Amino acid sequence: MTAIEEQGREGGIAILAYGSLVWDEECLAPHITGGWRLGEGPRLPVEFCRISPKRQQALVLTIDAAQGHEVATSFTLSRRRELAAAVSDLARRERCDERFIGICRRDGSHANTDPAIAERVHAWLLTRPQLDATIWAALPVNFHAETGQPFNLANAVSYLRRLAGAALAEAWRYITYAPRETDTPLRRHLTTDAWWRSLDFRD
């Protein structure tokens, strides 16, 4: 079956992305097809408000209904026909438990997500007749828990300034290489910060 045929099949499973998954598929790569539809996913509130053990304590994007900034997400298609297998694939790539993979089905049922986020995803899903379900990384916001401070621009920049070596390089690459559509307040602020603009960790 070609990628085009798979894109048009009924019963498909979409995988949403708003961060590094678009450019760093890792072990998910063999299990997706059709390329990334950049900016064609549902609009969701995201921000760089999670400190990631996976990425050496760098600030990374996550969905935050309270503080996130609404951006256009992207999507691709899973090669799996079974939802459980697609969830397992994404959890493996995210190095997380499957309970942190958001799920929304065409019938409106959902799991592992804020109901308000599920409502947004479901409305989008109904515009895609070839899809039966959508999944995405729904890792929790932990900035306050990790730093003891509320997330805001000043505290986020202060946190980034405390990083060094490989951790700072990872944070720079993650924020710099995030999809263009993920235009959050922190990302815009960093483009005006002289210290941040002086950094360059391109491979």
LINPEQUI-V567197 format. One record per residue. N is the residue number from 0. RES is the residue in three letters. OMEGA is omega in degrees with one decimal (NA if undefined). D_FIRST is the distance of its C-alpha to the first C-alpha in whole Angstrom. Layout:
BEGIN
N,RES,OMEGA,D_FIRST + N,RES,OMEGA,D_FIRST
END
This chain:
BEGIN
0,MET,179.6,0 + 1,THR,178.7,4 + 2,ALA,-179.6,7 + 3,ILE,178.5,8 + 4,GLU,180.0,6 + 5,GLU,179.8,7 + 6,GLN,-176.5,10 + 7,GLY,-175.7,11 + 8,ARG,174.7,10 + 9,GLU,177.9,14 + 10,GLY,-178.2,15 + 11,GLY,178.4,14 + 12,ILE,179.0,16 + 13,ALA,173.4,17 + 14,ILE,-179.6,19 + 15,LEU,176.2,22 + 16,ALA,177.5,24 + 17,TYR,-177.9,28 + 18,GLY,-170.0,29 + 19,SER,-178.1,28 + 20,LEU,-178.9,24 + 21,VAL,-176.9,23 + 22,TRP,-177.5,25 + 23,ASP,-173.2,25 + 24,GLU,-179.8,22 + 25,GLU,-174.1,23 + 26,CYS,177.1,21 + 27,LEU,-172.1,19 + 28,ALA,-178.6,17 + 29,PRO,-172.3,15 + 30,HIS,177.7,14 + 31,ILE,-176.1,13 + 32,THR,172.1,11 + 33,GLY,-179.4,11 + 34,GLY,-179.2,15 + 35,TRP,173.6,18 + 36,ARG,-172.3,19 + 37,LEU,177.9,23 + 38,GLY,-176.8,26 + 39,GLU,176.6,24 + 40,GLY,179.0,24 + 41,PRO,175.6,27 + 42,ARG,-176.5,30 + 43,LEU,-179.9,32 + 44,PRO,-179.1,35 + 45,VAL,175.0,35 + 46,GLU,178.8,37 + 47,PHE,-171.6,38 + 48,CYS,175.6,40 + 49,ARG,174.0,39 + 50,ILE,-168.0,40 + 51,SER,172.8,37 + 52,PRO,-179.2,38 + 53,LYS,-176.0,35 + 54,ARG,171.8,36 + 55,GLN,176.3,39 + 56,GLN,175.5,41 + 57,ALA,170.9,39 + 58,LEU,-179.8,39 + 59,VAL,-178.4,36 + 60,LEU,167.6,34 + 61,THR,178.3,34 + 62,ILE,-179.9,34 + 63,ASP,-176.8,38 + 64,ALA,-176.8,38 + 65,ALA,-173.0,42 + 66,GLN,-176.9,42 + 67,GLY,177.6,39 + 68,HIS,-175.4,38 + 69,GLU,179.0,36 + 70,VAL,175.2,33 + 71,ALA,177.0,29 + 72,THR,177.8,27 + 73,SER,177.5,23 + 74,PHE,171.2,20 + 75,THR,-176.8,16 + 76,LEU,173.3,14 + 77,SER,173.0,13 + 78,ARG,-176.2,11 + 79,ARG,172.2,13 + 80,ARG,-178.7,13 + 81,GLU,-178.2,17 + 82,LEU,-178.5,19 + 83,ALA,-179.9,22 + 84,ALA,178.5,19 + 85,ALA,177.3,18 + 86,VAL,179.5,22 + 87,SER,178.3,23 + 88,ASP,-176.6,20 + 89,LEU,178.3,22 + 90,ALA,179.1,26 + 91,ARG,179.2,25 + 92,ARG,-177.6,25 + 93,GLU,-176.8,28 + 94,ARG,-177.6,30 + 95,CYS,174.0,31 + 96,ASP,-178.2,31 + 97,GLU,178.0,29 + 98,ARG,176.3,31 + 99,PHE,173.2,31 + 100,ILE,178.6,28 + 101,GLY,-178.3,28 + 102,ILE,172.3,26 + 103,CYS,-178.8,26 + 104,ARG,-178.2,24 + 105,ARG,-179.1,24 + 106,ASP,177.4,27 + 107,GLY,177.2,29 + 108,SER,-176.7,30 + 109,HIS,-179.5,29 + 110,ALA,172.9,31 + 111,ASN,-177.9,32 + 112,THR,173.5,33 + 113,ASP,-179.6,36 + 114,PRO,179.2,36 + 115,ALA,177.0,36 + 116,ILE,178.5,33 + 117,ALA,179.6,31 + 118,GLU,178.3,32 + 119,ARG,-178.5,31 + 120,VAL,-178.8,28 + 121,HIS,178.3,28 + 122,ALA,177.5,29 + 123,TRP,-178.3,26 + 124,LEU,-179.4,23 + 125,LEU,177.0,25 + 126,THR,-178.0,24 + 127,ARG,-172.1,20 + 128,PRO,-179.2,19 + 129,GLN,-175.3,16 + 130,LEU,175.6,17 + 131,ASP,-176.4,19 + 132,ALA,177.8,20 + 133,THR,177.0,21 + 134,ILE,-178.8,23 + 135,TRP,174.9,25 + 136,ALA,-178.9,27 + 137,ALA,-178.3,31 + 138,LEU,-173.6,33 + 139,PRO,170.1,37 + 140,VAL,-178.7,39 + 141,ASN,-175.6,42 + 142,PHE,-179.0,44 + 143,HIS,-179.4,47 + 144,ALA,-176.5,47 + 145,GLU,-173.9,46 + 146,THR,-175.0,49 + 147,GLY,-178.9,51 + 148,GLN,175.2,51 + 149,PRO,176.9,49 + 150,PHE,169.8,46 + 151,ASN,-175.1,47 + 152,LEU,-178.1,47 + 153,ALA,-179.2,50 + 154,ASN,178.3,50 + 155,ALA,179.3,46 + 156,VAL,177.7,47 + 157,SER,178.1,50 + 158,TYR,-179.8,48 + 159,LEU,-180.0,46 + 160,ARG,178.9,49 + 161,ARG,178.0,50 + 162,LEU,179.2,47 + 163,ALA,173.7,47 + 164,GLY,-175.8,45 + 165,ALA,179.8,42 + 166,ALA,178.4,42 + 167,LEU,178.8,43 + 168,ALA,179.1,40 + 169,GLU,178.4,37 + 170,ALA,-179.4,39 + 171,TRP,-178.4,39 + 172,ARG,-177.8,35 + 173,TYR,-177.9,34 + 174,ILE,-177.2,36 + 175,THR,-175.4,36 + 176,TYR,176.7,32 + 177,ALA,-179.2,31 + 178,PRO,179.8,29 + 179,ARG,-177.7,31 + 180,GLU,-178.2,31 + 181,THR,-173.8,32 + 182,ASP,-175.3,36 + 183,THR,177.3,38 + 184,PRO,179.7,42 + 185,LEU,-179.4,42 + 186,ARG,177.9,40 + 187,ARG,179.5,42 + 188,HIS,-178.2,45 + 189,LEU,178.1,44 + 190,THR,178.3,44 + 191,THR,-177.1,47 + 192,ASP,-174.6,49 + 193,ALA,179.5,50 + 194,TRP,-179.1,50 + 195,TRP,-179.2,46 + 196,ARG,179.1,46 + 197,SER,-177.3,48 + 198,LEU,175.5,45 + 199,ASP,-179.7,42 + 200,PHE,178.1,40 + 201,ARG,-179.4,37 + 202,ASP,NA,36
END
